[in-house]
Amino acid sequence: LSAEPKDVYTVDWQQFERKPAPDGLQPYMKGLALRDTNYNPDFYQASQDINWAYGESRQGSLDGVIAIDQSIAPALLKILGPIYLPEFDVTLTDQNYFTILQYYIETNKDDPETPKRILLAFIKEALQKVATPDNILKVTQFAPQMIAEKHVQVAMFDPELEAIVKKYSLDGTLQAPEAKLDYLHINAINVGGNKGDRLLSRDYEHTTTIANDGSVSINLKGTWTNHWSDKEADQIRALFPQIDKLPRQIRENFWHVI
């Protein structure tokens, strides 16, 4: 088994056709590029758009799509230990992973076609470290938890394979609402590449009231809190003291995004 990591921008910049963006995304974009196609909360439906955009980027067709979110990277670092990236002369740990990647991605204006080059370097070194027998065992032991928490989702386009994926609840398909079922799904997507999600906490209060006449009213209240503080800024400056010497536009854009 071999894997070739690619920066999504090097692929979707070859995309000739784009589907119109759904209504909710129209204020931000006219059409869906490959990097935007995972917007649908139903992962199997999203995988259809991913497959279409991948084909339109002259990459061929896919047998299936496996999605792994960024929560897995620090979890891997926690069990594998620090990973040194010689190309960037930095060492990633489970504590600094997000901060270091944010810095290099958002301040790297010299290589706009592959802004996520540091992520490719991390994948390369991580695959080499995982390949040892001891580490393979560690990864297989923590994988079930990542799957159970939906950090991994799978869509296969062969019906027999998809049936297996569904059997183990890996497909990410949303449950269809049923009659007389109190059903709630909250989906929040990140438009524009903002990197502040890890500092957000989301709290929801869902109340259902049944009146004497049998009518039902439902109220949903949501509170999002951003926990950004001077402490976060100090930690970034401690890792990258050169940040205040960057060109003003790059420096201001970095702090805005973070």
C-alpha positions as YAML, in Angstrom:
chain: A
units: angstrom
residues:
- id: 1
  name: LEU
  ca: [0.00, 0.00, 0.00]
- id: 2
  name: SER
  ca: [1.41, 3.40, -0.98]
- id: 3
  name: ALA
  ca: [0.17, 6.91, -0.37]
- id: 4
  name: GLU
  ca: [1.07, 10.12, -2.16]
- id: 5
  name: PRO
  ca: [0.05, 13.22, -0.20]
- id: 6
  name: LYS
  ca: [-0.90, 16.28, -2.26]
- id: 7
  name: ASP
  ca: [-1.82, 19.84, -1.40]
- id: 8
  name: VAL
  ca: [-5.49, 20.24, -2.34]
- id: 9
  name: TYR
  ca: [-4.72, 23.54, -4.10]
- id: 10
  name: THR
  ca: [-2.40, 21.85, -6.59]
- id: 11
  name: VAL
  ca: [-5.31, 19.58, -7.53]
- id: 12
  name: ASP
  ca: [-8.35, 21.85, -7.56]
- id: 13
  name: TRP
  ca: [-6.58, 24.65, -9.44]
- id: 14
  name: GLN
  ca: [-6.77, 22.24, -12.41]
- id: 15
  name: GLN
  ca: [-10.56, 21.93, -12.01]
- id: 16
  name: PHE
  ca: [-12.25, 23.13, -15.24]
- id: 17
  name: GLU
  ca: [-15.90, 22.99, -14.18]
- id: 18
  name: ARG
  ca: [-17.48, 23.84, -10.83]
- id: 19
  name: LYS
  ca: [-20.95, 23.00, -9.58]
- id: 20
  name: PRO
  ca: [-22.98, 25.98, -8.37]
- id: 21
  name: ALA
  ca: [-22.54, 26.45, -4.65]
- id: 22
  name: PRO
  ca: [-25.63, 25.61, -2.55]
- id: 23
  name: ASP
  ca: [-27.79, 28.51, -1.37]
- id: 24
  name: GLY
  ca: [-26.13, 28.78, 2.05]
- id: 25
  name: LEU
  ca: [-22.69, 29.21, 0.47]
- id: 26
  name: GLN
  ca: [-23.71, 31.55, -2.37]
- id: 27
  name: PRO
  ca: [-22.74, 34.72, -0.42]
- id: 28
  name: TYR
  ca: [-19.16, 33.40, -0.20]
- id: 29
  name: MET
  ca: [-18.56, 31.54, -3.47]
- id: 30
  name: LYS
  ca: [-20.22, 30.96, -6.82]
- id: 31
  name: GLY
  ca: [-19.02, 27.42, -7.44]
- id: 32
  name: LEU
  ca: [-17.59, 24.50, -5.49]
- id: 33
  name: ALA
  ca: [-13.90, 23.74, -5.85]
- id: 34
  name: LEU
  ca: [-12.52, 20.45, -4.56]
- id: 35
  name: ARG
  ca: [-11.41, 22.15, -1.34]
- id: 36
  name: ASP
  ca: [-15.02, 23.21, -0.66]
- id: 37
  name: THR
  ca: [-16.82, 19.96, -1.43]
- id: 38
  name: ASN
  ca: [-16.90, 18.52, 2.09]
- id: 39
  name: TYR
  ca: [-19.57, 21.05, 3.13]
- id: 40
  name: ASN
  ca: [-22.47, 18.57, 3.24]
- id: 41
  name: PRO
  ca: [-23.16, 17.19, 6.76]
- id: 42
  name: ASP
  ca: [-24.12, 13.86, 5.16]
- id: 43
  name: PHE
  ca: [-20.66, 12.50, 4.32]
- id: 44
  name: TYR
  ca: [-21.85, 10.03, 1.69]
- id: 45
  name: GLN
  ca: [-23.52, 12.90, -0.19]
- id: 46
  name: ALA
  ca: [-20.39, 15.02, 0.23]
- id: 47
  name: SER
  ca: [-18.30, 12.18, -1.20]
- id: 48
  name: GLN
  ca: [-20.28, 12.38, -4.46]
- id: 49
  name: ASP
  ca: [-19.26, 16.03, -4.87]
- id: 50
  name: ILE
  ca: [-15.66, 15.20, -3.90]
- id: 51
  name: ASN
  ca: [-15.53, 12.47, -6.54]
- id: 52
  name: TRP
  ca: [-17.00, 14.80, -9.18]
- id: 53
  name: ALA
  ca: [-14.60, 17.65, -8.42]
- id: 54
  name: TYR
  ca: [-11.63, 15.26, -8.30]
- id: 55
  name: GLY
  ca: [-12.52, 13.98, -11.75]
- id: 56
  name: GLU
  ca: [-12.95, 17.53, -13.07]
- id: 57
  name: SER
  ca: [-9.42, 18.23, -11.81]
- id: 58
  name: ARG
  ca: [-8.10, 15.66, -14.30]
- id: 59
  name: GLN
  ca: [-7.21, 13.20, -11.53]
- id: 60
  name: GLY
  ca: [-9.39, 10.29, -12.66]
- id: 61
  name: SER
  ca: [-12.23, 8.71, -10.69]
- id: 62
  name: LEU
  ca: [-12.28, 7.43, -7.12]
- id: 63
  name: ASP
  ca: [-13.28, 4.07, -5.67]
- id: 64
  name: GLY
  ca: [-14.18, 5.79, -2.41]
- id: 65
  name: VAL
  ca: [-13.37, 8.61, -0.03]
- id: 66
  name: ILE
  ca: [-11.87, 8.38, 3.46]
- id: 67
  name: ALA
  ca: [-12.02, 11.54, 5.57]
- id: 68
  name: ILE
  ca: [-9.75, 12.01, 8.57]
- id: 69
  name: ASP
  ca: [-10.08, 15.22, 10.56]
- id: 70
  name: GLN
  ca: [-7.31, 17.20, 12.21]
- id: 71
  name: SER
  ca: [-8.07, 15.79, 15.67]
- id: 72
  name: ILE
  ca: [-6.13, 12.68, 14.72]
- id: 73
  name: ALA
  ca: [-2.80, 14.48, 14.21]
- id: 74
  name: PRO
  ca: [-2.24, 15.61, 17.83]
- id: 75
  name: ALA
  ca: [-3.64, 12.28, 19.04]
- id: 76
  name: LEU
  ca: [-1.04, 10.49, 16.92]
- id: 77
  name: LEU
  ca: [1.73, 12.74, 18.22]
- id: 78
  name: LYS
  ca: [0.67, 11.96, 21.76]
- id: 79
  name: ILE
  ca: [1.20, 8.22, 21.28]
- id: 80
  name: LEU
  ca: [4.12, 8.37, 18.81]
- id: 81
  name: GLY
  ca: [6.05, 11.18, 20.46]
- id: 82
  name: PRO
  ca: [7.47, 14.34, 18.83]
- id: 83
  name: ILE
  ca: [8.13, 14.37, 15.09]
- id: 84
  name: TYR
  ca: [10.96, 16.48, 13.66]
- id: 85
  name: LEU
  ca: [10.50, 18.06, 10.23]
- id: 86
  name: PRO
  ca: [14.02, 18.64, 8.81]
- id: 87
  name: GLU
  ca: [12.70, 20.68, 5.89]
- id: 88
  name: PHE
  ca: [11.34, 23.30, 8.32]
- id: 89
  name: ASP
  ca: [13.68, 22.66, 11.26]
- id: 90
  name: VAL
  ca: [10.75, 22.38, 13.70]
- id: 91
  name: THR
  ca: [9.58, 19.62, 16.03]
- id: 92
  name: LEU
  ca: [5.84, 18.96, 16.23]
- id: 93
  name: THR
  ca: [4.25, 17.77, 19.48]
- id: 94
  name: ASP
  ca: [0.63, 17.21, 20.47]
- id: 95
  name: GLN
  ca: [0.79, 20.58, 22.26]
- id: 96
  name: ASN
  ca: [2.18, 22.79, 19.48]
- id: 97
  name: TYR
  ca: [0.90, 21.02, 16.33]
- id: 98
  name: PHE
  ca: [-1.90, 23.45, 15.47]
- id: 99
  name: THR
  ca: [0.05, 26.58, 16.33]
- id: 100
  name: ILE
  ca: [3.09, 25.63, 14.23]
- id: 101
  name: LEU
  ca: [1.02, 24.60, 11.22]
- id: 102
  name: GLN
  ca: [-1.07, 27.77, 11.42]
- id: 103
  name: TYR
  ca: [2.04, 29.92, 11.47]
- id: 104
  name: TYR
  ca: [3.73, 28.32, 8.46]
- id: 105
  name: ILE
  ca: [0.53, 28.06, 6.39]
- id: 106
  name: GLU
  ca: [-0.65, 31.61, 7.01]
- id: 107
  name: THR
  ca: [2.73, 33.33, 6.66]
- id: 108
  name: ASN
  ca: [4.05, 31.33, 3.70]
- id: 109
  name: LYS
  ca: [3.49, 33.74, 0.83]
- id: 110
  name: ASP
  ca: [6.55, 32.63, -1.15]
- id: 111
  name: ASP
  ca: [4.91, 29.38, -2.28]
- id: 112
  name: PRO
  ca: [1.22, 30.20, -2.92]
- id: 113
  name: GLU
  ca: [0.58, 27.05, -4.97]
- id: 114
  name: THR
  ca: [1.36, 24.76, -2.02]
- id: 115
  name: PRO
  ca: [0.51, 26.75, 1.13]
- id: 116
  name: LYS
  ca: [0.13, 23.54, 3.12]
- id: 117
  name: ARG
  ca: [3.59, 22.20, 2.30]
- id: 118
  name: ILE
  ca: [4.38, 21.77, 6.00]
- id: 119
  name: LEU
  ca: [1.39, 19.42, 6.32]
- id: 120
  name: LEU
  ca: [2.79, 17.28, 3.49]
- id: 121
  name: ALA
  ca: [6.15, 17.17, 5.32]
- id: 122
  name: PHE
  ca: [4.39, 16.07, 8.51]
- id: 123
  name: ILE
  ca: [2.50, 13.29, 6.70]
- id: 124
  name: LYS
  ca: [5.75, 12.00, 5.18]
- id: 125
  name: GLU
  ca: [7.56, 11.85, 8.53]
- id: 126
  name: ALA
  ca: [4.52, 10.47, 10.38]
- id: 127
  name: LEU
  ca: [4.09, 7.61, 7.90]
- id: 128
  name: GLN
  ca: [7.72, 6.63, 8.40]
- id: 129
  name: LYS
  ca: [7.33, 6.68, 12.18]
- id: 130
  name: VAL
  ca: [4.07, 4.71, 12.13]
- id: 131
  name: ALA
  ca: [5.68, 1.98, 9.99]
- id: 132
  name: THR
  ca: [7.55, 0.35, 12.91]
- id: 133
  name: PRO
  ca: [5.89, -2.75, 14.47]
- id: 134
  name: ASP
  ca: [5.51, -1.15, 17.91]
- id: 135
  name: ASN
  ca: [3.91, 1.98, 16.53]
- id: 136
  name: ILE
  ca: [1.58, 0.06, 14.22]
- id: 137
  name: LEU
  ca: [0.28, -1.72, 17.33]
- id: 138
  name: LYS
  ca: [-0.21, 1.60, 19.14]
- id: 139
  name: VAL
  ca: [-2.13, 3.08, 16.21]
- id: 140
  name: THR
  ca: [-4.41, 0.06, 15.87]
- id: 141
  name: GLN
  ca: [-5.22, 0.31, 19.57]
- id: 142
  name: PHE
  ca: [-6.26, 3.96, 19.41]
- id: 143
  name: ALA
  ca: [-7.99, 3.75, 16.02]
- id: 144
  name: PRO
  ca: [-11.33, 2.34, 17.34]
- id: 145
  name: GLN
  ca: [-11.78, 5.37, 19.60]
- id: 146
  name: MET
  ca: [-11.14, 7.77, 16.71]
- id: 147
  name: ILE
  ca: [-13.67, 5.88, 14.59]
- id: 148
  name: ALA
  ca: [-16.28, 5.81, 17.36]
- id: 149
  name: GLU
  ca: [-15.95, 9.58, 17.84]
- id: 150
  name: LYS
  ca: [-16.48, 10.12, 14.08]
- id: 151
  name: HIS
  ca: [-13.00, 11.48, 13.41]
- id: 152
  name: VAL
  ca: [-12.86, 8.96, 10.54]
- id: 153
  name: GLN
  ca: [-15.60, 8.57, 7.93]
- id: 154
  name: VAL
  ca: [-15.66, 6.36, 4.85]
- id: 155
  name: ALA
  ca: [-17.70, 6.33, 1.65]
- id: 156
  name: MET
  ca: [-17.26, 3.54, -0.91]
- id: 157
  name: PHE
  ca: [-18.85, 3.64, -4.34]
- id: 158
  name: ASP
  ca: [-19.05, -0.15, -4.73]
- id: 159
  name: PRO
  ca: [-22.42, -1.22, -3.22]
- id: 160
  name: GLU
  ca: [-20.98, -4.30, -1.51]
- id: 161
  name: LEU
  ca: [-18.14, -2.36, 0.09]
- id: 162
  name: GLU
  ca: [-20.50, 0.46, 1.10]
- id: 163
  name: ALA
  ca: [-22.74, -2.09, 2.81]
- id: 164
  name: ILE
  ca: [-19.79, -3.15, 4.96]
- id: 165
  name: VAL
  ca: [-18.99, 0.48, 5.76]
- id: 166
  name: LYS
  ca: [-22.62, 1.11, 6.77]
- id: 167
  name: LYS
  ca: [-22.65, -2.01, 8.94]
- id: 168
  name: TYR
  ca: [-19.92, -0.53, 11.12]
- id: 169
  name: SER
  ca: [-21.42, 3.02, 11.05]
- id: 170
  name: LEU
  ca: [-18.42, 4.47, 9.24]
- id: 171
  name: ASP
  ca: [-20.33, 6.00, 6.36]
- id: 172
  name: GLY
  ca: [-21.32, 9.33, 7.96]
- id: 173
  name: THR
  ca: [-24.83, 9.16, 6.52]
- id: 174
  name: LEU
  ca: [-27.33, 11.27, 8.44]
- id: 175
  name: GLN
  ca: [-30.28, 9.50, 9.98]
- id: 176
  name: ALA
  ca: [-33.47, 10.40, 8.13]
- id: 177
  name: PRO
  ca: [-36.06, 12.11, 10.38]
- id: 178
  name: GLU
  ca: [-38.91, 9.81, 11.34]
- id: 179
  name: ALA
  ca: [-42.49, 10.61, 12.24]
- id: 180
  name: LYS
  ca: [-42.99, 11.40, 15.95]
- id: 181
  name: LEU
  ca: [-39.23, 11.52, 16.46]
- id: 182
  name: ASP
  ca: [-37.63, 14.52, 18.15]
- id: 183
  name: TYR
  ca: [-34.78, 15.01, 15.69]
- id: 184
  name: LEU
  ca: [-32.12, 17.70, 15.88]
- id: 185
  name: HIS
  ca: [-28.96, 18.09, 13.84]
- id: 186
  name: ILE
  ca: [-26.74, 21.17, 14.15]
- id: 187
  name: ASN
  ca: [-24.18, 21.61, 11.41]
- id: 188
  name: ALA
  ca: [-21.54, 24.35, 11.53]
- id: 189
  name: ILE
  ca: [-19.14, 24.77, 8.63]
- id: 190
  name: ASN
  ca: [-16.09, 26.97, 8.38]
- id: 191
  name: VAL
  ca: [-16.18, 29.29, 5.37]
- id: 192
  name: GLY
  ca: [-13.07, 31.20, 4.38]
- id: 193
  name: GLY
  ca: [-10.42, 29.04, 6.02]
- id: 194
  name: ASN
  ca: [-10.57, 30.70, 9.45]
- id: 195
  name: LYS
  ca: [-8.33, 28.82, 11.88]
- id: 196
  name: GLY
  ca: [-10.04, 29.78, 15.15]
- id: 197
  name: ASP
  ca: [-12.26, 26.71, 15.61]
- id: 198
  name: ARG
  ca: [-10.04, 25.09, 18.21]
- id: 199
  name: LEU
  ca: [-10.65, 28.07, 20.53]
- id: 200
  name: LEU
  ca: [-14.44, 27.91, 20.20]
- id: 201
  name: SER
  ca: [-16.78, 26.25, 22.65]
- id: 202
  name: ARG
  ca: [-20.39, 25.70, 21.60]
- id: 203
  name: ASP
  ca: [-23.25, 25.28, 24.05]
- id: 204
  name: TYR
  ca: [-26.86, 24.60, 23.07]
- id: 205
  name: GLU
  ca: [-30.09, 24.58, 25.03]
- id: 206
  name: HIS
  ca: [-32.91, 22.66, 23.37]
- id: 207
  name: THR
  ca: [-36.36, 22.88, 24.98]
- id: 208
  name: THR
  ca: [-39.64, 21.33, 23.89]
- id: 209
  name: THR
  ca: [-42.93, 22.57, 25.36]
- id: 210
  name: ILE
  ca: [-46.23, 20.72, 25.02]
- id: 211
  name: ALA
  ca: [-49.25, 22.95, 25.61]
- id: 212
  name: ASN
  ca: [-52.58, 21.84, 27.07]
- id: 213
  name: ASP
  ca: [-54.08, 21.67, 23.59]
- id: 214
  name: GLY
  ca: [-51.35, 19.25, 22.50]
- id: 215
  name: SER
  ca: [-49.45, 21.72, 20.33]
- id: 216
  name: VAL
  ca: [-45.66, 21.51, 20.49]
- id: 217
  name: SER
  ca: [-43.19, 24.40, 20.44]
- id: 218
  name: ILE
  ca: [-39.45, 23.98, 20.22]
- id: 219
  name: ASN
  ca: [-36.79, 26.51, 21.13]
- id: 220
  name: LEU
  ca: [-33.09, 26.20, 20.39]
- id: 221
  name: LYS
  ca: [-30.60, 28.60, 21.92]
- id: 222
  name: GLY
  ca: [-26.95, 28.49, 20.96]
- id: 223
  name: THR
  ca: [-23.99, 30.22, 22.55]
- id: 224
  name: TRP
  ca: [-20.57, 30.25, 20.89]
- id: 225
  name: THR
  ca: [-17.64, 31.48, 22.93]
- id: 226
  name: ASN
  ca: [-14.21, 32.34, 21.55]
- id: 227
  name: HIS
  ca: [-11.55, 31.74, 24.19]
- id: 228
  name: TRP
  ca: [-8.80, 33.73, 22.48]
- id: 229
  name: SER
  ca: [-6.66, 35.56, 25.02]
- id: 230
  name: ASP
  ca: [-3.33, 37.33, 25.36]
- id: 231
  name: LYS
  ca: [-1.99, 33.99, 26.63]
- id: 232
  name: GLU
  ca: [-2.55, 32.46, 23.19]
- id: 233
  name: ALA
  ca: [-0.73, 35.35, 21.54]
- id: 234
  name: ASP
  ca: [2.17, 35.05, 24.00]
- id: 235
  name: GLN
  ca: [2.52, 31.33, 23.24]
- id: 236
  name: ILE
  ca: [2.70, 32.06, 19.50]
- id: 237
  name: ARG
  ca: [5.33, 34.78, 20.03]
- id: 238
  name: ALA
  ca: [7.35, 32.41, 22.25]
- id: 239
  name: LEU
  ca: [7.42, 29.84, 19.44]
- id: 240
  name: PHE
  ca: [7.99, 32.42, 16.68]
- id: 241
  name: PRO
  ca: [9.69, 35.53, 18.06]
- id: 242
  name: GLN
  ca: [10.29, 36.64, 14.46]
- id: 243
  name: ILE
  ca: [6.58, 37.17, 13.86]
- id: 244
  name: ASP
  ca: [6.64, 40.85, 14.79]
- id: 245
  name: LYS
  ca: [9.36, 41.43, 12.19]
- id: 246
  name: LEU
  ca: [7.31, 40.06, 9.29]
- id: 247
  name: PRO
  ca: [6.00, 42.48, 6.64]
- id: 248
  name: ARG
  ca: [3.00, 44.35, 8.05]
- id: 249
  name: GLN
  ca: [0.42, 42.89, 5.64]
- id: 250
  name: ILE
  ca: [1.48, 39.27, 6.31]
- id: 251
  name: ARG
  ca: [1.67, 39.90, 10.07]
- id: 252
  name: GLU
  ca: [-1.76, 41.54, 10.25]
- id: 253
  name: ASN
  ca: [-3.34, 38.85, 8.07]
- id: 254
  name: PHE
  ca: [-1.90, 36.14, 10.35]
- id: 255
  name: TRP
  ca: [-3.37, 37.66, 13.52]
- id: 256
  name: HIS
  ca: [-6.69, 38.29, 11.77]
- id: 257
  name: VAL
  ca: [-6.99, 34.67, 10.66]
- id: 258
  name: ILE
  ca: [-5.91, 33.23, 14.01]
...
